Amino acid sequence: SRKLKEISFPNKSRLKKIGSHAFAECPIRNITIPSSVEYLGENVFCNCNKLESVNFQVQSKLTAIEKETFYNSTIKSLYIPSKVVKLKKRWCSQTPNLNNVIIDVYNTHFLDYNYNFILGKINLNYEDYEILYFAKRDIDIAEIPFYIKIIASFAFENCQKLRKVVFSRISQLKLIDISAFKNSSIINIKIPSSVKKICQCAFQNTFQLRRVSFYNDSELLSIG
């Protein structure tokens, strides 16, 4: 309903599933999901143009944030529960106002890095955080940790204040995924030697981008 502004659940809710598009296009501002919910479908908050925050009750059973959950919404703040182990592709697509993502203190699969990035693991059995999943949308200078191997799809999408991306000369980056810098205001970038693949649309609609350069020892094999 386009008139639905508030949703409240009982404290002891037994709700387990919220299906795809459940609240799409609703003018809700804030919502707290019951801890009993195990599944949020795709596009649950799609086109919610009044949305500000999504929270979860303590001891949430949710294990994944699905594809396009917040697509084209105005969400500003998101809490990621302790049991979430997957952020599906496009989970943060078209979220230009999302500047505050809080990781539950007991979540060992994702890491808030310097209040700028959300990092994750390639292998959940290891301790290393090697994927850069998300950059807060108002970031201006992005200093990428040398141990990052993947910049995930849509990680820097709609970062309209982004001007500079800095990589260490010993960067271990291998992959820049689909639409990673789409609609950002990046001006120039020097691709680390270790990068082997730049996926399609990685720099789509980066109208301020003036220069992309490579080192002489570049290992790049594929673009697009």
N, C-alpha and C positions, 0 to 999 in steps of 0.2 A: 504494500500500500504506500502511495506517495504522501500520505498524511501521517504515517506512523513515525512519531518523534521519540518515543521512549519505550524501552523493553526492559522489564524486570522479571527475574526468575526467583522462585522461592529458595531459601537458604539450603534446603535439603532436596533440591531438584534431582530427579533421576534421569534427566535428559541425556541421551547418549550420542545423538547424531543431529547435526544441523546441515541440511542438504544444500546442494548448489543453488546459487541465486536466491537464497532464503530471504535476505534483506536487501537485495539489489535495488538501487534507486530509491531507497527509503531515506527520509531526511533525519535519521537518527544522528545524535551528536556523540554519545558515549554509550558503551555497553560493557558489561562484565559477564563473561561466559561461565556457566556453572562448572565446577570441578569434575562433574560426572561425564562431561562431553568428551568423547573419544575421537570424533571426526567432524571436521568442518569442510564442507564441500567447496568446489571451485566457485569463484565469483560470488562468494557469500555477501561481500560488501561492495560489489561492483557498482560503479556510478553513484555512490553515496556522497553527494556533494555538500553535505553538512557534517560529515563524520570527523571527529577529532581524536578520539582514543578508543582502543580496544584492550580490555584487561581480562584476566582470567583469575578465578578463585584459586586460593592456595591448594596444593596437591592436585592440580589439574592432571587429567589423564590424557590430554591431547599429545599426540606423538609427531604430527606433521602439520605444516602450513601448506595448503594445496596451491596449485597453479592459479594465478590471477585472483587470489582471495580478496585483494584490496584494489583491484584494477580500476584505474581512473577515479579514485576516491580522493577525498581531501584529508585523509588521516594524518595526524600530527605525531601521535604517540602510540607505541605498541609494546606490550609486555609479552615476552616469549617464555612460556612455562618450562619447568625443569625437565619434563620428559620428552620435549620436542627434539627429534633427531634429524628431521628433514625439512629443508626449505625448498619446495619444489620450484622448477623453472618458472619465471615470470611472477613469482609470489609478490614481488615488490614493484611490478611494472606500473608505470603511470601513477606514481605516488609522489608528486613534487613537493609536498609539505612535510614529508616524514623525516623529522630531524631528531626524534627521541625514540630509540629502541632499547628497551631494558631487558637484559638477560637474567633469568632467575639465578640466584646465587648457587643453586644446586645443579644447574645445567652444566654438564661437563663436555657437551658436544659443540657448543658455541661460545665465543669469547668476544666481549666488548673491548676493542683495542683503542685506548686513548680517547674514548667517547666519539670517535670518528668512523670506525669500521666495525662490522660484524664479521668475525672470522669463524671458519668451520674446518672440519676434518675431512680429508680424503678417505681415510680408513678410520672407522670408529673405534677400532681396537688399539690405535696408536694415540700418543699424547700430542702429536704435532698438529697445529692449526695452519693448514696450507692453502685454504680457499678463502678469498676475499669475497664474501657474499653481498655485502651492502655497504654503501657509504652514505652518511647522513647528507641530506639533499642540499644543505647550505654550506658544505665544505668548500674552501677556496684553494687550499694547497694540500695535495694528497701525497704524503710520504709513505710509499709502499714498503712494508717490511721485506727484507731480503729473502726470507724463507717462504714467501707466498709463491705457489706454483700455478694457481688458477685465479684469474679475475672472472667471476661468475657473470652469467647473463644479467643484464640490466643493473649491474652493481652501481654504476655511476649515472644511470639514466636520470635526466632532468636535474642534474646538478648545475644549476644556472649561474652559480657563483664560482664554479671551478675554473681556475686559470692555469694551474701548474700541477703536473704529476711527476713525482721524483722517484726514481729507481736507484738502488745501489748498483755499483759496477759489478758486484758479486751476486746480483739478483738471480734467483732460481726459477723465475717465472717461465712457464712452458706454454700457457694457453690464455688468450684473451677471447672470452666467449661471446656469443651472439648479443649484439646491442649493448655491449658493456658500457660504452660511453655515449650512447644515443641521447640526442637532445641536450648534451652538456655544452658548457661554454669554454671547454679546453682550447688553449691557443696553440700550444706545441707539445710534442711528446717525442722522446727518444726511446725506441723500443729496445729492451735488454737483449743482449746477445743470445741468451738462453731460450728465447721465445721460438717455438716451432710452428705455431698456428695462430692466425688471427681469423676469427670466424666472421660470417657474413653480418653486415650492418653494425659492426663493432663501433664505427664512428659515424653512424647515420645522423644526418641533420646537425652536425657539429659545425655550424656556420662561422664560428670564430676561429676554427682550426686553420692555422697557416703553414705548419710544418710538421711532417712526420719523418724522422730520421732513424738510421740504423748504424750499428757498429760494423766495422770491417769484418769482424769474426762472427757475424750473425748466423744463427742456425735455422732461420726461418725457412719453412718448407711450403707453407700454404697460406693464402689470403682468400677469404670468402668461401 
